[in-house]
């Protein structure tokens, strides 16, 4: 797989996860602060995940999904 194609796939996955996180949080009326406290993840990190600025690591994704 070419580097450009690999980047596009990674970017699409990151965007899909970001959209899903934001949607689920909104659907369940969960604030960034509440999610942050319950999952022990900084609000800034969650915001960056939801804005697709950075990729979420598996451990943090698991914490959020289990909440």
Secondary structure by P-SEA (a helix, b strand, c coil): ccaaaaaaaaaaaaaaaaaaaaaaaaaacccaaaaaaaacccaaaaaaaaaccccccaaaaaaaaac
